[in-house]
Amino acid sequence: MKREHAIIGGIAGLAALALLATGKDDEEQQNEPEVGERPQVGFAPSTEDCLQAEPEVIDVEAWEKSEPTIGSFYQVRRGDMMLGHGKKSITWMALKNAAFYLARESGESKKEADKYARELANNPSMRCDYAILILTSAFNDDIYGTWGFGARSFAGPHGRSIPLETCHNDNRERMFNGQAPVRQVAVCTPLEKGTGAALVTGLCRPFLWLPMLNLKSLADREVTTRDVVWPGDERISGLEPPPEFWRMG
């Protein structure tokens, strides 16, 4: 996959996204994720299906970041948390990195940009909003979402969460090998919400897609993917990975 296929991936393309988002305020807003009784687990095929398919090698490395960054994949590490505050918070780090970039692009010094970024990331409501985007991304929910999460997890509006424990397949390795990610944890049922029923022994922590954001809105303290689409396929918003990854499944 050539990097130019999607001009808004990762921090390096944030300025282009800001331009893409400008001037679309009057268009119809994207639909909110539907809240159903069970998710449509259609992205993650069975292991048997993956073995039958001829793998397509995609440049996953170009879309992975070593720390939480909007518009990229992130391998969750031990001690990471969805909310909270500081470097171990996925949402705090992702918002801080995006805000730092915005401030630097507007001409602020590194010191002032860091101050602005921390102030924005310290907003608990914004961290909560970004966590909801992560949880309601179809890519993440199809592979990792479950009602059987444990007490430490934060649930999205659909009632499911993504356990950050080592109860998943090593989907990073699979994707680097050109294979589609597969689900390990059970979806469970609403009656098992928060019981930890899905926390079985697995191989790895989740390899999450961290949704892109509308940077114009972020500067106004709004966390949204509205008007953010992938060039060449406007059916897929920045809530999801670029089109190349959907062809893996």
RODO-2510 file (C-alpha; in nm, 4 decimals, decimal comma):
residues 249
     n   res          X          Y          Z
     1     m     0,0000     0,0000     0,0000
     2     k     0,1377     0,3381    -0,0952
     3     r     0,1136     0,6066     0,1666
     4     e    -0,0384     0,8582    -0,0778
     5     h    -0,3526     0,6478    -0,1069
     6     a    -0,4821     0,8214     0,2057
     7     i    -0,3655     1,1718     0,2774
     8     i    -0,4980     1,1854     0,6303
     9     g    -0,3232     0,8940     0,8018
    10     g    -0,1303     0,9711     1,1182
    11     i     0,0167     1,2918     1,2504
    12     a     0,2070     1,3547     0,9254
    13     g    -0,1219     1,4135     0,7433
    14     l    -0,3153     1,6125     1,0006
    15     a    -0,2805     1,9432     0,8174
    16     a    -0,4368     1,7932     0,5068
    17     l    -0,7288     1,6670     0,7128
    18     a    -0,7880     2,0130     0,8544
    19     l    -0,8224     2,1433     0,4998
    20     l    -1,0470     1,8514     0,4067
    21     a    -1,2784     1,9257     0,6969
    22     t    -1,3048     2,2998     0,6257
    23     g    -1,6189     2,4298     0,4631
    24     k    -1,8428     2,1286     0,5154
    25     d    -2,0393     2,2497     0,8159
    26     d    -2,3628     2,2682     0,6173
    27     e    -2,3450     1,9121     0,4905
    28     e    -2,5404     1,6359     0,6509
    29     q    -2,3617     1,5006     0,9558
    30     q    -2,2511     1,1390     0,9606
    31     n    -2,4881     0,8943     1,1200
    32     e    -2,4222     0,8021     1,4789
    33     p    -2,3327     0,4369     1,5420
    34     e    -2,6466     0,2311     1,5813
    35     v    -2,7133     0,0770     1,9187
    36     g    -2,8304    -0,2769     1,8649
    37     e    -2,8714    -0,5801     2,0807
    38     r    -2,5752    -0,7570     1,9209
    39     p    -2,2958    -0,6292     1,6988
    40     q    -2,2612    -0,7429     1,3403
    41     v    -1,9337    -0,9257     1,3725
    42     g    -1,8721    -0,9275     1,0013
    43     f    -1,5182    -0,7991     0,9670
    44     a    -1,3375    -1,0696     1,1586
    45     p    -1,3541    -1,4032     0,9740
    46     s    -1,2865    -1,7388     1,1301
    47     t    -0,9318    -1,8745     1,1418
    48     e    -1,0333    -2,1394     0,8885
    49     d    -1,1532    -1,8748     0,6427
    50     c    -0,8265    -1,6853     0,6789
    51     l    -0,6232    -1,9956     0,5998
    52     q    -0,8230    -2,0530     0,2825
    53     a    -0,7731    -1,6978     0,1544
    54     e    -0,4610    -1,5851    -0,0301
    55     p    -0,3049    -1,3199     0,1969
    56     e    -0,2587    -0,9670     0,0617
    57     v     0,0447    -0,7938     0,2076
    58     i    -0,0392    -0,4398     0,3183
    59     d     0,2068    -0,1901     0,4613
    60     v     0,0731    -0,2025     0,8167
    61     e     0,3941    -0,0528     0,9519
    62     a     0,3193     0,2746     0,7753
    63     w     0,0000     0,3051     0,9802
    64     e     0,1306     0,1955     1,3195
    65     k     0,2557     0,4409     1,5826
    66     s     0,4581     0,3592     1,8940
    67     e     0,2343     0,5821     2,1061
    68     p    -0,1370     0,6650     2,0758
    69     t    -0,1893     0,8857     1,7700
    70     i    -0,5136     0,9648     1,5913
    71     g    -0,5460     0,8071     1,2476
    72     s    -0,3168     0,5139     1,3266
    73     f    -0,2981     0,1656     1,4733
    74     y    -0,1692     0,1224     1,8269
    75     q    -0,0632    -0,1957     2,0041
    76     v    -0,1951    -0,1745     2,3593
    77     r     0,0718    -0,2353     2,6229
    78     r     0,0701    -0,3500     2,9826
    79     g    -0,0565    -0,0750     3,2110
    80     d    -0,2418     0,1138     2,9390
    81     m    -0,5905     0,2413     3,0169
    82     m    -0,8644     0,3819     2,7982
    83     l    -0,9398     0,6890     3,0085
    84     g    -0,7445     0,8277     3,2995
    85     h    -0,4677     1,0840     3,2752
    86     g    -0,1056     1,0803     3,1661
    87     k     0,1151     0,8747     2,9372
    88     k    -0,0600     0,5449     3,0127
    89     s    -0,3967     0,6833     2,9028
    90     i    -0,4676     0,6023     2,5387
    91     t    -0,7172     0,8853     2,4957
    92     w    -0,5039     1,1417     2,6826
    93     m    -0,1982     1,0699     2,4687
    94     a    -0,3913     1,0665     2,1399
    95     l    -0,5565     1,4024     2,2090
    96     k    -0,2357     1,5553     2,3419
    97     n    -0,0397     1,4551     2,0302
    98     a    -0,3084     1,5933     1,7990
    99     a    -0,3379     1,9193     1,9925
   100     f     0,0404     1,9626     2,0013
   101     y     0,0513     1,9312     1,6240
   102     l    -0,2280     2,1853     1,5819
   103     a    -0,0517     2,4352     1,8046
   104     r     0,2813     2,3950     1,6256
   105     e     0,1108     2,4357     1,2886
   106     s    -0,0365     2,7645     1,4093
   107     g     0,3120     2,8925     1,4953
   108     e     0,3298     2,8274     1,8699
   109     s     0,6646     2,7437     2,0288
   110     k     0,7195     2,3891     2,1537
   111     k     0,6717     2,5092     2,5110
   112     e     0,3446     2,6846     2,4363
   113     a     0,2254     2,3977     2,2142
   114     d     0,2907     2,1485     2,4928
   115     k     0,1017     2,3657     2,7413
   116     y    -0,1956     2,3920     2,5040
   117     a    -0,1897     2,0180     2,4267
   118     r    -0,1892     1,9187     2,7937
   119     e    -0,4733     2,1580     2,8704
   120     l    -0,6858     2,0061     2,5938
   121     a    -0,6006     1,6459     2,6837
   122     n    -0,6791     1,7136     3,0495
   123     n    -1,0461     1,7661     2,9595
   124     p    -1,2198     1,4474     3,0863
   125     s    -1,5254     1,5027     2,8669
   126     m    -1,3107     1,5113     2,5530
   127     r    -1,1270     1,1955     2,6590
   128     c    -1,4608     1,0245     2,7144
   129     d    -1,5833     1,1334     2,3711
   130     y    -1,2715     0,9951     2,2042
   131     a    -1,3006     0,6687     2,3956
   132     i    -1,6535     0,6306     2,2578
   133     l    -1,5210     0,6745     1,9040
   134     i    -1,2629     0,4014     1,9641
   135     l    -1,5250     0,1646     2,1052
   136     t    -1,7822     0,2280     1,8311
   137     s    -1,5387     0,1920     1,5414
   138     a    -1,6695    -0,1127     1,3532
   139     f    -1,3133    -0,2379     1,3091
   140     n    -1,2491    -0,2381     1,6841
   141     d    -1,5961    -0,3515     1,7899
   142     d    -1,6137    -0,6397     1,5419
   143     i    -1,2868    -0,7864     1,6649
   144     y    -1,2708    -0,6903     2,0329
   145     g    -1,6083    -0,5561     2,1505
   146     t    -1,7911    -0,7563     2,4157
   147     w    -2,0537    -0,7277     2,6847
   148     g    -1,8439    -0,9626     2,8971
   149     f    -1,5844    -0,7012     2,9908
   150     g    -1,4395    -0,6645     3,3384
   151     a    -1,4812    -0,4039     3,6096
   152     r    -1,1923    -0,1870     3,4847
   153     s    -1,3384    -0,1355     3,1360
   154     f    -1,5349     0,1625     3,0065
   155     a    -1,8494     0,0752     2,8080
   156     g    -1,9642     0,2590     2,4965
   157     p    -2,3202     0,3684     2,4146
   158     h    -2,3897     0,0232     2,2663
   159     g    -2,3134    -0,1320     2,6056
   160     r    -1,9976    -0,3121     2,4959
   161     s    -1,6353    -0,2441     2,5807
   162     i    -1,2921    -0,3578     2,4644
   163     p    -1,0924    -0,5398     2,7315
   164     l    -0,7310    -0,4229     2,7309
   165     e    -0,6118    -0,7442     2,8948
   166     t    -0,4206    -1,0236     2,7182
   167     c    -0,7351    -1,2072     2,6067
   168     h    -0,7093    -1,1488     2,2305
   169     n    -0,5352    -1,2933     1,9280
   170     d    -0,2055    -1,1401     1,8186
   171     n    -0,3765    -0,9411     1,5453
   172     r    -0,0801    -0,7137     1,4927
   173     e     0,1262    -1,0135     1,3836
   174     r    -0,1570    -1,1414     1,1662
   175     m    -0,1981    -0,8101     0,9890
   176     f     0,1760    -0,7706     0,9346
   177     n     0,1592    -1,1130     0,7652
   178     g    -0,1240    -0,9974     0,5397
   179     q    -0,3904    -1,1907     0,7293
   180     a    -0,7179    -1,0478     0,8527
   181     p    -0,7519    -0,9967     1,2295
   182     v    -0,9716    -1,2484     1,4083
   183     r    -1,1849    -1,2355     1,7206
   184     q    -1,0780    -1,4271     2,0310
   185     v    -1,3127    -1,3000     2,3027
   186     a    -1,6794    -1,3968     2,3015
   187     v    -1,9344    -1,1235     2,2292
   188     c    -2,1439    -1,2508     2,5215
   189     t    -2,4897    -1,1059     2,5924
   190     p    -2,6260    -0,7925     2,7616
   191     l    -2,7070    -1,0078     3,0648
   192     e    -2,3312    -1,0669     3,1073
   193     k    -2,2447    -0,6961     3,0915
   194     g    -1,9491    -0,6149     3,3136
   195     t    -1,9157    -0,9678     3,4522
   196     g    -1,5763    -1,0417     3,2998
   197     a    -1,7190    -1,3480     3,1247
   198     a    -1,5153    -1,2754     2,8108
   199     l    -1,1795    -1,2458     2,9883
   200     v    -1,0409    -1,5802     2,8769
   201     t    -0,6729    -1,6551     2,8305
   202     g    -0,5450    -1,5185     2,5006
   203     l    -0,2202    -1,4279     2,3331
   204     c    -0,2099    -1,0523     2,3257
   205     r    -0,3638    -0,7168     2,4046
   206     p    -0,5748    -0,5477     2,1340
   207     f    -0,4232    -0,3846     1,8268
   208     l    -0,6550    -0,0845     1,8104
   209     w    -0,7468     0,1561     1,5354
   210     l    -0,7458     0,5095     1,6777
   211     p    -0,9966     0,7118     1,4732
   212     m    -0,9016     1,0230     1,2845
   213     l    -1,0611     1,3504     1,3975
   214     n    -1,1922     1,6673     1,2397
   215     l    -0,9125     1,9016     1,3440
   216     k    -1,1124     2,2184     1,2881
   217     s    -1,3646     2,0877     1,5393
   218     l    -1,0919     1,9685     1,7757
   219     a    -0,9563     2,3228     1,7927
   220     d    -1,3052     2,4225     1,9097
   221     r    -1,2977     2,1489     2,1785
   222     e    -1,5273     1,9123     1,9868
   223     v    -1,4181     1,5499     1,9384
   224     t    -1,5770     1,4222     1,6175
   225     t    -1,5046     1,2410     1,2900
   226     r    -1,7690     1,4475     1,1097
   227     d    -1,6721     1,5266     0,7481
   228     v    -1,3599     1,3100     0,7716
   229     v    -1,3550     1,0552     0,4887
   230     w    -1,0892     0,8571     0,3059
   231     p    -1,0023     0,9940    -0,0395
   232     g    -1,1228     0,7577    -0,3114
   233     d    -1,3902     0,5938    -0,0943
   234     e    -1,6145     0,8391     0,0871
   235     r    -1,8217     0,5504     0,2237
   236     i    -1,5534     0,4965     0,4878
   237     s    -1,5047     0,7714     0,7449
   238     g    -1,2040     0,8409     0,9630
   239     l    -1,3790     0,6389     1,2328
   240     e    -1,2462     0,3340     1,0462
   241     p    -0,9087     0,2340     0,8985
   242     p    -0,8448     0,3174     0,5325
   243     p    -1,0101     0,1030     0,2608
   244     e    -0,7041    -0,1176     0,2084
   245     f    -0,7531    -0,2788     0,5481
   246     w    -1,1153    -0,3682     0,4831
   247     r    -1,0037    -0,5747     0,1866
   248     m    -0,8157    -0,8002     0,4268
   249     g    -1,1374    -0,9477     0,5604
***
